[in-house]
Amino acid sequence: MTVSSAWARFSETETENTSLSRTDKYIRYVYDNIRFTKMKKVKYEVFKSGFYGYLNLIEAGKINPGSTLTLCDFTLSSNEKRMWVIDIKNRKALFNSLVAHGMGTGEEYAVHFSNTPDSHQSSLGFYVTQETYTGNNGYSLKLEGVDGSFNNKAYERAVVIHGADYVSEEFARDNQRLGRSHGCPALPQELAPKIIDRIKNGHCLFIYHSSKDYLRSSYWLKNKVTHLPQDADFMDLNFPLKESNKRMDKIEESSEEPVKLKKDLVNKSAANTSKLGAAKAKEDSAIKPVEEKKYSSIIVLTENPSTGLMDTCIVK
């Protein structure tokens, strides 16, 4: 191998490693700045996989930038709230809910997954939400499976999001597990319409499990992310969003003096970011005092209606 070819190969590897590490850094940056107000935080490894695929889906034109990301962590007990709806644009978790898996997938825990019709099993992977309808299970949301052989028969199998009486804390307490569906990610009756209306028509749903077969084979997890959103530039500035988010949580939780809290936050941020600028302005004014401007004459331009030309007059 020649020196030039070896250098080219080294440069290509370094570029790829830099790109991957920047993507990982951005995913962590977004995760650290999401506000999970009054709810349990989704595990980082679940978010990392879901958001990585989400970025790839945006690049592929499957979803639009700013779409919500809904995560279902099927490594957790069905008795836990294991679904999160996250507003990526505003860095905020909107819902944290119970969600059922298929009766063929397991009892309390999800173990078996399938894309086969009539298996009554849940399917892993990425989905894009479609239109709503009212059917046997009431108000429901159709799903398009976009993760190849893992879930591309979801539409054919009528795997949809809907509400169900068996998805409740009372059912779980009485039966030592949540109720189960025919493969649908079913939700509590009272929450289903709100969640459906927030994520319908082109948003991302990701059903996660630590299955090595899935994690190694999913196209959206293997495909390299080549373009990050514009706000990735902020992470290089070490912008202190985490502290601001904590203060914003207090504003949302408190009903007392919200305007004062917001003003305090804005004033504190402005004071911190303008300290150096103010010091420099003070130094400049000490070196070069501002002189009063004096005018000796004024030029007045008027249009002559008869000729259409401009007349010039100098006034001392």
C-alpha positions in Angstrom: 0.0 0.0 0.0 1.4 3.4 -1.0 1.7 6.3 1.5 -1.0 8.3 -0.4 -3.5 5.4 -0.4 -2.8 4.7 3.3 -3.3 8.3 4.2 -6.6 8.4 2.1 -7.9 5.3 4.0 -6.9 6.8 7.3 -8.6 10.1 6.5 -11.8 8.3 5.4 -11.9 6.3 8.7 -11.2 9.4 10.8 -14.0 11.3 9.0 -16.5 8.4 9.6 -15.5 8.1 13.3 -15.9 11.9 13.7 -19.3 11.8 12.1 -20.5 8.9 14.2 -19.2 10.4 17.4 -20.9 13.7 16.6 -24.2 11.9 16.0 -23.9 10.1 19.3 -23.0 13.4 21.0 -26.1 15.1 19.5 -28.4 12.2 20.6 -27.1 12.6 24.1 -27.4 16.4 23.9 -31.1 16.1 22.9 -31.8 13.5 25.6 -30.2 15.5 28.4 -32.4 18.5 27.5 -35.8 16.8 27.3 -38.1 17.8 30.1 -39.9 14.8 31.7 -42.1 16.9 33.9 -43.7 14.8 36.7 -43.0 11.6 34.9 -40.5 8.8 34.8 -37.6 9.3 32.3 -37.2 6.9 29.4 -34.0 4.9 29.5 -31.2 6.4 27.4 -30.6 3.2 25.4 -34.2 3.2 24.3 -34.1 6.9 23.3 -30.8 6.5 21.6 -32.1 3.7 19.3 -35.4 5.5 18.7 -33.9 8.9 18.0 -31.2 7.4 15.7 -33.9 5.8 13.6 -36.0 8.9 13.8 -33.1 10.9 12.2 -32.8 8.4 9.5 -36.5 8.5 8.8 -36.3 12.2 8.4 -33.4 11.9 5.9 -35.4 9.3 4.0 -38.4 11.6 3.8 -40.6 9.2 5.7 -41.4 11.8 8.4 -41.1 15.5 8.6 -38.6 17.4 10.9 -40.4 18.4 14.0 -42.5 15.2 14.1 -43.1 13.7 17.6 -41.3 10.5 18.6 -43.3 7.9 20.5 -41.3 5.3 22.3 -42.6 2.0 23.7 -40.0 0.2 25.9 -41.1 -3.5 25.8 -38.3 -4.6 28.0 -40.3 -3.2 30.9 -43.2 -4.9 32.8 -46.6 -4.3 31.3 -47.6 -3.0 34.7 -45.3 0.0 34.2 -45.9 3.1 32.1 -43.7 2.2 29.3 -44.9 4.5 26.4 -43.6 8.1 26.0 -44.7 10.7 23.5 -41.9 13.2 23.0 -42.1 16.6 21.4 -38.6 16.7 19.9 -38.8 20.2 18.6 -39.7 21.7 22.1 -37.7 19.1 24.1 -40.6 17.9 26.2 -42.3 14.6 27.0 -46.0 15.0 26.5 -47.4 11.7 27.7 -46.2 8.7 29.7 -48.7 5.9 29.5 -49.4 2.2 30.1 -49.4 0.3 26.8 -50.4 -3.4 26.1 -48.6 -6.0 24.0 -50.0 -8.9 22.1 -51.3 -12.0 23.9 -48.9 -14.1 21.9 -46.0 -12.0 23.0 -46.0 -12.9 26.6 -47.7 -12.5 30.0 -46.4 -9.6 32.1 -43.4 -9.2 30.0 -43.0 -9.1 26.2 -40.9 -12.0 25.0 -42.0 -13.2 21.6 -42.4 -10.9 18.5 -43.8 -11.6 15.0 -44.9 -10.0 11.8 -47.1 -13.0 10.9 -50.9 -12.5 10.5 -53.0 -14.1 13.2 -50.0 -14.6 15.5 -51.5 -12.1 18.0 -47.9 -11.0 18.7 -46.5 -7.5 18.8 -44.0 -6.4 16.1 -40.8 -4.5 16.8 -39.4 -1.5 15.0 -40.3 1.8 13.5 -43.8 2.9 12.3 -45.2 6.0 10.7 -48.7 6.9 11.9 -51.5 7.2 9.4 -55.1 8.3 9.4 -57.7 7.7 12.1 -61.0 5.8 12.0 -63.7 4.5 14.3 -64.0 0.7 14.4 -64.7 -2.2 16.8 -62.3 -0.7 19.3 -63.6 2.8 19.0 -61.4 5.7 17.9 -58.2 4.2 16.4 -55.0 5.1 14.6 -53.7 3.2 11.6 -49.9 2.4 11.5 -47.6 1.8 8.6 -44.7 -0.6 9.5 -41.5 0.7 7.8 -39.0 -1.7 9.3 -38.9 -4.4 6.7 -39.8 -7.9 7.6 -40.1 -6.9 11.3 -43.3 -5.1 10.9 -44.2 -4.3 7.3 -47.5 -6.3 7.6 -48.8 -4.1 10.3 -51.4 -2.5 8.0 -52.5 -5.9 6.7 -52.8 -7.3 10.2 -54.8 -4.2 11.4 -52.2 -3.4 14.1 -53.4 0.0 15.3 -53.4 2.2 18.3 -56.7 2.2 20.2 -58.1 2.4 23.7 -59.0 -0.7 25.7 -60.7 -1.4 29.1 -57.9 -3.9 30.0 -55.2 -1.2 29.9 -55.6 0.2 33.4 -53.8 0.2 36.7 -56.9 -1.5 38.2 -56.7 -4.4 35.7 -53.0 -4.9 36.3 -53.5 -4.9 40.1 -56.3 -7.5 39.9 -54.6 -9.8 37.4 -50.9 -9.2 38.2 -50.4 -8.0 34.7 -51.9 -5.7 32.1 -54.4 -7.0 29.6 -53.2 -8.0 26.2 -54.2 -7.3 22.6 -54.1 -9.1 19.3 -50.8 -7.3 18.6 -51.9 -3.7 18.9 -50.2 -1.2 21.2 -53.5 -0.6 23.1 -53.8 2.4 25.5 -56.0 3.4 28.4 -59.4 4.5 27.3 -59.2 7.9 28.8 -55.8 8.7 27.2 -56.1 7.1 23.8 -58.0 9.9 22.0 -55.6 12.6 23.3 -52.5 10.6 22.3 -54.0 9.6 18.9 -54.9 13.2 18.0 -51.4 14.3 18.9 -49.5 11.8 16.9 -51.7 11.0 13.9 -50.8 11.6 10.2 -47.1 11.2 9.8 -45.4 10.9 13.2 -42.9 8.3 14.4 -43.6 5.3 16.6 -40.8 3.0 17.8 -41.4 -0.3 19.6 -38.2 -1.3 21.4 -36.8 -4.5 22.8 -33.3 -5.6 23.5 -33.6 -8.4 20.9 -30.2 -8.8 19.4 -31.7 -10.0 16.1 -33.7 -6.8 15.7 -31.0 -4.4 16.9 -28.4 -5.9 14.5 -30.7 -6.1 11.5 -33.0 -3.0 11.5 -32.2 -0.9 8.4 -32.9 2.3 10.3 -30.5 1.4 13.1 -27.7 0.2 10.8 -27.9 3.0 8.2 -25.5 5.8 8.8 -27.0 9.2 9.8 -25.3 11.7 7.4 -27.2 15.0 8.2 -28.0 16.3 11.7 -30.6 19.1 12.3 -29.3 22.6 12.4 -29.7 22.8 16.2 -26.8 20.3 16.5 -24.5 23.4 16.2 -25.7 24.6 19.6 -24.2 21.6 21.4 -20.7 22.8 20.3 -21.3 26.1 22.1 -21.9 24.3 25.4 -25.2 26.1 25.7 -26.5 25.7 29.2 -30.0 24.4 28.4 -30.2 21.9 31.3 -30.5 24.5 34.0 -32.9 26.6 32.0 -35.1 23.5 31.5 -35.2 22.9 35.2 -36.4 26.5 35.7 -39.0 26.0 33.0 -40.3 22.9 34.7 -40.9 25.1 37.8 -42.7 27.6 35.8 -45.0 24.9 34.3 -45.6 23.3 37.7 -46.3 26.5 39.6 -49.5 28.5 39.3 -48.0 31.4 41.3 -46.3 34.3 39.7 -45.4 32.5 36.4 -44.6 35.8 34.7 -42.1 36.8 37.4 -40.4 33.4 37.1 -40.1 33.8 33.3 -38.7 37.3 33.7 -36.2 36.1 36.2 -35.1 33.4 33.8 -34.8 35.7 30.8 -33.0 38.4 32.9 -30.5 35.9 34.3 -29.8 34.5 30.9 -29.4 37.9 29.3 -27.1 39.0 32.2 -24.8 35.9 31.7 -24.6 36.2 28.0 -24.0 39.9 27.8 -21.4 40.3 30.6 -18.4 40.1 28.3 -20.0 42.4 25.7 -20.9 45.0 28.4 -17.3 44.9 29.7 -15.9 45.4 26.2 -18.3 48.3 25.5 -17.2 50.0 28.8 -13.6 49.6 27.8 -14.2 51.0 24.3 -16.0 54.1 25.7 -13.1 54.8 28.1 -10.6 54.7 25.3 -12.6 56.7 22.8 -15.3 59.0 24.2 -18.4 59.5 22.1 -18.4 62.8 20.3 -21.5 64.9 19.6 -22.3 65.0 15.9 -22.7 68.5 14.3 -24.2 69.2 10.9 -23.1 72.2 8.8 -25.5 71.7 5.9 -28.4 69.6 4.7 -29.1 68.5 1.1 -32.8 68.7 0.2 -34.1 66.8 -2.9 -37.5 67.8 -4.4 -39.1 66.5 -7.6 -40.2 69.1 -10.2 -43.7 68.1 -11.3 -43.4 69.7 -14.7 -40.1 68.0 -15.7 -40.1 65.0 -13.5 -36.5 65.8 -12.6 -35.0 66.2 -9.1 -34.1 69.7 -7.8 -31.2 69.9 -5.3 -31.0 72.5 -2.6 -28.2 72.9 0.0 -29.3 74.5 3.3 -26.6 75.8 5.6 
